[in-house]
Amino acid sequence: MILRKPDFYDRFKCIAGRCTDTCCVGWEIDVDENSQEAYRKVIGVFGDKLRDNIEDGHFKLQPHDRCPFLDKNNLCEIFTNLGESSLCNICREHPRFVEAYGDIMEKGIGLCCEEAVRLLLEGEGPLAFTGEECDEPEDEIDDDDREIRDQVLYEREQIFASLADDSLTFQERLYDAFGFSEGTPFAPLEDAGAYVELLANTESFGPAWDEALARIKKRIASGAISDQGFFSENESMRILAYLVYRHYVKCLFDGYEQGKRLFAVFFWNAVRFFTRELAGNATHPVQDNDSAIKINAIKILSRQLEYCEENMQRIESALDSCENLNDTPNN
């Protein structure tokens, strides 16, 4: 099995209490069977607390959807009492993700995590990937499926190559990768209003998104919309490449090939046009304010879209049926 990872993957480490957010609020937390069995054997007061706070394979969330084991300092009581190895699978792996395509496995870190976003944005030059052998068992695929997979992977490599080609201007790279010219800044949709309409058609993850969407609608009503100028060309190219990396090859499972390719452009346009509206009053004690604004904008949009299958399907389906596209990219 070949394992691929983005260039910043191995540098990722949860920053725990230094994070301005927490993964332990606002999410349904599944507890896998092996962890449940281990928790049944924990003795003492903490063992009782573990068992009292699991119901139907989930932790019982507290008011404001807080995990019952999240302490006042936003640290995990299971980690501090029992160690990292005792975390349930989802808590140990999140925000990492993994996909397998036959004898190829790909890993990454979700952009709902501010440390993952920071690592992505701070990288110099085009996004790169490592490849190495791993001992994971292969997924069985037949020769026809392997051929289709290899074609999709080749098409993705062509997108990566276009985004990384420093002999081209920024706009030429976008055109080669996605087929959109400088004269269509809101592509793949017609205008900023179409972005709001599509975003408003997704299921909200909570008050933070509702407030962000309200700010976006207010800005749309105020007049002309343009790039707010927070993201450099290098940051933009890395964001686009990473979203293509995470989503494009999954068209092998559920289709929407065009929709998955264009999702990268949709996401990038949303964060550059509505950076402040998405970020709200983002601050960070160790980062300059512009950096905190960029990170929070990406984080909240990722959480709203990438972590809800229904929302991703709505977006990808809409983008897959876009008809007002420029010439096909030179892939």
N, C-alpha and C positions, 0 to 999 in steps of 0.2 A: 504494500500500500504506500502510495506517495502522499505525504502530508505537505500542504501549502499553507503559508501564513503570511499576513502583511508584515512589512518591515518593522513595525513597532510592537508586534504581538508579545514578544518575549520580555519587553520592558514594562509591560503592564503589571501593576500591583495595586490592589484596592488601597485607597488612602484613608479609609475608615472615618474616624472622627474629624479629619481635616476636610472632608467633602461637605459642600454646602447643601447637598441633597442626601437622600438615603434610599437604598434599594428596598428597604423594609417598611415602606409606607406606600399605600395605594395599589398594591399588587396582591392578587390571590396567591398564596404560597403553598404549593403542593408539597406533601411530605411523602417521599417514596417508601415502599414497604420495608426495605432493609433498614432505613433510618427509624421507622416506627418500631420495628422489632428491637433495635438497639436502645431506643428511648424507654421501652418497657422495662429494661434491666437496670436503669439508672436508679440508684437508691437515694434516700434522703428527701429533704424539702424540695430541692431542685428537680429531682425525679418526679415528685408529685406534680410540680408545676408543669413539667413537660407533658405528662399524660393528661392533665386537666385541660390543656389548651390545644389538643388535637381533636378534630371532629370531621368525620367523613373524608379523611385523607388530607385535610388542610389544617393549618394553624388558625385558631379563632382570632380574627382581627379585632383589635381594640378600637375605641373611638378614634375618628379621623383615619381609619384603616391602618392603624399602626400594628406591626407584628407584636405579639405579647412578650417577645423576648428582646425587644429593642429598649435599651435603658435610656435614662434621661440625657446621657451624653451621645446618643445615637450609636451606641456600640452593642454588639450582639452578645447576649448573656450565655447562649449556647457556646459560642467561641471562647468567651472568657472563663466559663466553668468547665468545659469539656475538651476544648481544643478544636482546631480547624477540621481535623479528620472526622469530628462528630457532626458537622453540618450536614443537613440533608442535601441531596444531589443538586437541586436547583439553587440553593444558597451557596454551595461550593463552586458551581460553574458560572453562574450569572456574574457579569453580563457577557460572558463568552458564548459563542455559537459555533456549531459544527454542522457541516453538510457532507454527505458521502455520495460520490458518483462512480460506482463500480470500484476500481482500484485507485481512485483519487479521493482523498479527504481534504476538506478545506475548513480552516478555523479562522475566527475573527473575534472582535470585541464590539458589542453593540454600542451605538452612538447615543443611547439613553444614558450612558455613563459619562460624566464630565471629564474624568481622567482619560478615558478612551478618546474623547474628542480632542483634548489637549494634545495627546500624543500624535494624533492624526494631523492636526493643524501645524504643529511645530516642526514636522519633518521637512528637511530641505530637499528640493528636487522632486521628481515624479515619484508616486507611490510605487514601491517595489515589493516583491514577494520572495520568500524563501521556499525551497523545496527539499525534502529529506525523506528517507525511508522510515516507516513506522511499523509497529507490529500489530496494528489493528486488523481484524479480519475484513476481507474484501466483500463488497456487495456483489452478488452474482448478476451480471447483465449479459444478454446474448450479443452476437456479433453486430446485428442491425442496430441495436440500442447503443452499442459502443461507438459505432460509426457516427450516429447522430450526435452523441455526446461530444465526440472529438471535433465535429463541425461547429457545434455551439461554442466550445472552448476556443477554437480557432477564431471565430468571429469576435469573441470577447478579447482575445489577445490583440486583434486589430484595433479595437477601441482603445485599449491600453496604449498601444503604440502611437496612435494619433494624438492622444492626450499628452504623451511624453515627448513628442517631437518638437524640440526647441528650435528647429529651423523654421517653424511656422509661427505666425502670429497667434495670439490667443483666440481670435475669432476664426482663424483658419483651422485650428485644432478642433474647435467646437463643430465646425462644419464637417470636417472629415469624420469625426466620431459620431455625430448625431444628425447631420444634415440640415442644420439651422444656420441661417446667415445673420449678420449684424442687424439687418432690417426687420427681424422677427424676434425682438427681445423677450417676448412672453411665450415663445414656442416651448412646448407643443400646443399650448392653448392660445386663444385669440388675444386676450387681454388680462389685466390683473383681476378684473371682476370674475372671470371664469375660474381663476385660482380659488378665490373666496367661495364661490359656489360649490366647487368640488370639495374643498376642505370642510365646508359647513355640512356636507352630506355624509361625513364620517361620524362614527359613534364616539362621543367624548369620553376621555379617560378620567375627567374630573374638573374641579373648579379652575385649576391652573390653565387648562386648555380653554375652558369657556371664557376666561378673562382675556387670554391672548387673542382668541377669535374675535371677541368684541372690539379689541383695540385695532385689529386688522380691518374690520368692517368700518370703523370710524375713520381710519386713514383713507380707505377707498372713497368714502363719501366726501373727503376733504379736497380731492382733486387729483392731479397727475401723480403717477407712481413711477419711481425710478430706483435704480440700484443705490442702496444706502452707503456703499463704499467701505464696508467693514472688511471684506475678504480680499486678500491679494490674489493675483492670478495663480500663484503656486498653491495656495490653500484651496482655491476653487477646483483646480485640476485634481488635487488629492481627494477632495470630497466626491467629485464625480466618479473618479476611478474606484473609490472604495464602495460606493453604492452599486456600481456595475458589478464589482467583485461579489458583493453579498447576494444580489438578487438575480442577475441575468441568467445564470445557468439553471436556476430553479424552474425556468420555462420547460425543462425536460419533464417536470412532474405535473404541471397544471397549465401549460400553454402560456398565453399572453407574452409572447416573445418581444413584440414591439413595446407592449406596456411596461415590461420589466426594464427594457433599455431606456425608455423615456422617463421612467420613474426617477432616475438619477437627475435628469434635467429639471423635472418638476420640483423635486426636493431642493435642488440648488437654487432655482429661481425663487422659491418660497422663502428660503433663509436670507437671500441677498436683498429681495424687495421688502421683506417684513422683519428685518433683523431686530429692530427695537421693539416692535409690537410683540414678537414671539418671546423675547428675552424679558420683557417687563422691567422691573427694577433690579436687574441682576448685579450682584456685587460678589467679590471674593476677597478674603483677607490677604491673600498672597499674590494676586494677579491684578494687572492693571484693568481698568474698567472696560476698555474696548475688548480685551481678551475674554473677560467674564461675560460680556454681552454676546459675543460670537458663540461661545461654548453653550450658554443657556439657550440661545435660539435653536441651535442644532439639537440639543438634548430634548427640548420639549416637543419639537416636531418629530423626532425619531420615536419618542415614547407614544405620541398620538397615532402615528402611522405604522411603524415597523413592528410594533408589539401587539397588534390586533389583526388577526387573519382577515376578518370581515372588512376592516378598513383598507388593508392592502389590496384585497380583491376588488373593492369598489374603485380605488385609484387606478390600478393596473388595467381593469376592464375598460374604464373610461379612456385611458391613454392608448390602449390597444386599438380602439376604434377611431382614433383621431384621423381625419381625412385631409386637413389643411397643412400637410407636411411639405417641406422643400424636397429637393432631390434626395434620393437615397444616399446614405453615406458611402464612402469608398472603402467598404470592408472586403 
